Amino acid sequence: SPVQHAANESSEVRRVRVLVQNLQKIPALATELMEEYKPDVMLAQEINFHSETNLGGFSVINISSMGYGTAIISNEQITDVKKIFAPHPDFFFVKKTIIARTKNIQFVSFHGYNGQPFKNVDKLVDHVQAVLSVLCPGPTVFAGDFNTWSQGHLDAVKGVMEENGFRHAYTWPYPGRDSPLDHAFLRGVTLENSTHYENASDHFGAILDLSYD
């Protein structure tokens, strides 16, 4: 008689470790954290890219002329790179987002509209929507420093993310604040484990262990 196979027998579960960190422009901190935690992918905000001389692997960036901005670093090839700029400036600066594909997942390293001193919720949502508008379907990790200064900021961001199929998978504290600023939203991937750690930056970093088919 014919051999019966389980429906999912041929589909291999893949795993990836992702590190998410606002680096506070500290020189060479991305290299230090990559060497310490050895993630497969790093989503960096406020990277001081010109100081990172030994990252290894592959990296894509959206940075200013001074070398500050966002980056995606991977131990595998990176493709489908997109650079998005916040639709509203923070004084003379415009927050930068980098999007790319590696390990068959679309990654977004996001540094959200800040809006000091007024911290306008609608302008942050506009920034999130600008990024969502260029994403491709499929498995996606959308993470970073969202500058969610209040529960109202977070609720507004969660609402628009959930409308686009994302779930709020993990948030981690910012020292001295009740409202966290840093978050990870996932679509089409499973969070197996998560933790956060202290480092030289004013932001804690996060490690996400993910699985996907």
C-alpha positions as CSV (number, residue, x, y, z in Angstrom):
1,S,0.0,0.0,0.0
2,P,1.2,3.6,-0.6
3,V,3.2,5.3,2.1
4,Q,1.2,8.1,3.9
5,H,3.0,11.4,4.5
6,A,2.0,14.1,6.9
7,A,0.9,17.2,5.1
8,N,3.7,19.3,6.6
9,E,6.4,16.7,6.4
10,S,8.2,18.5,3.5
11,S,8.1,21.9,5.1
12,E,11.1,22.7,7.2
13,V,10.8,25.1,10.1
14,R,13.5,27.7,9.9
15,R,14.8,29.7,12.8
16,V,16.4,33.2,13.0
17,R,17.7,35.2,15.9
18,V,17.1,39.0,15.6
19,L,18.7,41.7,17.7
20,V,17.0,45.1,17.8
21,Q,18.8,48.1,19.2
22,N,18.8,51.9,19.3
23,L,22.5,52.6,19.5
24,Q,22.4,56.2,20.5
25,K,25.1,57.0,18.0
26,I,27.7,55.4,20.2
27,P,30.8,54.5,18.1
28,A,31.3,50.8,17.2
29,L,28.5,49.7,19.5
30,A,26.8,47.7,16.7
31,T,30.0,45.7,16.1
32,E,30.4,45.1,19.9
33,L,26.8,43.8,20.2
34,M,27.0,41.6,17.1
35,E,30.2,40.0,18.5
36,E,28.7,39.5,21.9
37,Y,25.2,38.1,21.0
38,K,25.9,36.7,17.5
39,P,22.4,37.3,16.0
40,D,21.6,36.3,12.5
41,V,20.1,39.7,11.8
42,M,20.4,43.1,13.6
43,L,17.9,45.9,13.2
44,A,19.8,49.1,14.3
45,Q,18.6,52.6,14.9
46,E,20.8,55.6,15.5
47,I,23.8,53.7,14.2
48,N,27.1,55.6,14.0
49,F,27.9,53.8,10.8
50,H,31.2,55.4,9.9
51,S,32.6,54.1,13.2
52,E,31.5,50.5,12.5
53,T,34.6,49.2,10.7
54,N,34.2,45.4,11.4
55,L,30.5,44.5,11.2
56,G,31.1,41.5,8.9
57,G,28.4,39.9,6.8
58,F,26.1,42.1,4.8
59,S,24.6,45.4,5.7
60,V,22.3,48.0,4.2
61,I,21.8,51.5,5.6
62,N,19.7,54.7,5.4
63,I,21.9,57.3,7.0
64,S,22.7,61.0,7.0
65,S,25.9,62.5,5.6
66,M,27.3,62.2,9.2
67,G,26.6,58.5,9.2
68,Y,23.6,58.4,11.6
69,G,20.4,56.5,10.8
70,T,19.1,53.0,10.5
71,A,20.7,49.7,9.3
72,I,19.9,46.1,8.7
73,I,22.9,43.7,9.2
74,S,22.7,40.0,8.3
75,N,24.9,37.0,8.0
76,E,23.3,36.2,4.7
77,Q,22.7,38.1,1.5
78,I,20.3,41.1,1.6
79,T,18.0,42.0,-1.3
80,D,15.0,44.2,-2.1
81,V,16.3,47.3,-0.2
82,K,13.9,50.3,0.3
83,K,14.6,53.5,2.0
84,I,11.8,55.5,3.5
85,F,11.9,59.0,5.1
86,A,9.4,60.2,7.6
87,P,6.8,62.5,6.0
88,H,7.2,65.0,8.8
89,P,10.6,66.4,9.9
90,D,11.8,66.5,13.5
91,F,13.0,70.1,13.5
92,F,15.8,70.0,10.9
93,F,16.1,66.2,10.9
94,V,14.0,63.5,9.1
95,K,13.8,60.1,10.6
96,K,15.0,57.3,8.3
97,T,13.7,53.8,7.8
98,I,15.4,50.9,6.0
99,I,13.6,47.9,4.6
100,A,15.2,44.8,3.2
101,R,14.8,41.1,2.7
102,T,17.1,38.4,4.1
103,K,16.6,34.8,5.1
104,N,13.3,34.9,3.2
105,I,11.9,37.5,5.6
106,Q,11.2,41.2,5.1
107,F,12.7,43.3,7.8
108,V,12.0,46.9,8.8
109,S,14.4,48.8,11.0
110,F,12.2,51.7,12.2
111,H,13.0,54.9,14.1
112,G,9.7,56.7,14.5
113,Y,8.8,60.3,14.3
114,N,9.7,62.0,17.6
115,G,7.9,65.3,17.5
116,Q,9.5,67.0,20.5
117,P,8.1,68.9,22.3
118,F,4.5,68.2,21.1
119,K,4.9,64.5,20.4
120,N,2.1,64.5,17.8
121,V,0.4,61.1,17.5
122,D,-1.0,61.6,14.0
123,K,2.4,62.4,12.6
124,L,3.9,59.2,14.1
125,V,1.0,57.2,12.6
126,D,1.7,58.9,9.2
127,H,5.3,57.7,9.5
128,V,4.2,54.1,10.2
129,Q,1.7,54.2,7.3
130,A,4.4,55.5,4.9
131,V,6.4,52.4,5.7
132,L,3.5,50.0,5.5
133,S,2.5,51.4,2.1
134,V,5.7,50.0,0.5
135,L,5.9,46.6,2.2
136,C,5.4,43.4,0.2
137,P,3.1,40.7,1.5
138,G,4.5,37.8,3.5
139,P,6.6,37.2,6.6
140,T,7.8,40.5,8.0
141,V,9.6,41.8,11.2
142,F,8.8,45.5,11.8
143,A,10.8,46.6,14.8
144,G,12.7,49.4,16.4
145,D,12.3,52.6,18.4
146,F,8.8,53.8,17.7
147,N,8.9,56.8,20.1
148,T,5.6,55.8,21.6
149,W,5.7,58.5,24.3
150,S,2.2,57.6,25.7
151,Q,-0.3,54.8,25.8
152,G,-2.2,56.9,23.2
153,H,0.8,56.7,20.8
154,L,1.1,53.0,21.3
155,D,-2.6,52.3,20.8
156,A,-2.7,54.4,17.6
157,V,0.4,52.5,16.2
158,K,-1.0,49.1,17.2
159,G,-4.3,49.9,15.5
160,V,-2.7,50.7,12.1
161,M,-0.3,47.8,12.4
162,E,-3.1,45.3,13.2
163,E,-5.0,46.5,10.2
164,N,-2.1,45.4,8.1
165,G,-1.9,41.9,9.6
166,F,0.8,42.6,12.2
167,R,0.6,41.6,15.9
168,H,2.4,43.4,18.7
169,A,4.7,40.5,19.7
170,Y,7.2,42.1,22.1
171,T,8.0,45.4,23.9
172,W,10.8,46.1,26.2
173,P,11.4,48.8,28.8
174,Y,13.2,52.1,28.4
175,P,15.1,52.9,31.6
176,G,13.3,55.4,33.8
177,R,10.1,55.5,31.7
178,D,6.7,53.9,32.3
179,S,5.8,54.0,28.6
180,P,8.1,51.8,26.5
181,L,9.5,53.3,23.2
182,D,10.8,50.1,21.6
183,H,8.6,47.4,20.0
184,A,8.5,44.4,17.6
185,F,5.6,43.7,15.4
186,L,5.5,40.4,13.5
187,R,3.5,39.0,10.5
188,G,3.8,35.5,9.3
189,V,6.6,34.5,11.8
190,T,6.4,33.0,15.3
191,L,8.1,34.5,18.4
192,E,9.6,31.5,20.2
193,N,11.5,33.5,22.8
194,S,12.4,37.1,23.7
195,T,14.5,38.9,26.1
196,H,16.1,42.3,26.6
197,Y,19.5,43.4,27.8
198,E,21.4,46.5,29.1
199,N,24.3,48.0,27.1
200,A,26.1,51.3,26.7
201,S,23.1,52.9,24.9
202,D,20.3,54.7,26.8
203,H,18.0,52.1,25.2
204,F,17.8,48.5,26.2
205,G,18.2,46.1,23.3
206,A,16.0,43.1,22.5
207,I,16.8,39.6,21.2
208,L,14.0,37.8,19.4
209,D,14.2,34.1,18.5
210,L,11.8,33.5,15.6
211,S,10.6,30.5,13.6
212,Y,8.8,30.4,10.2
213,D,8.0,27.9,7.5
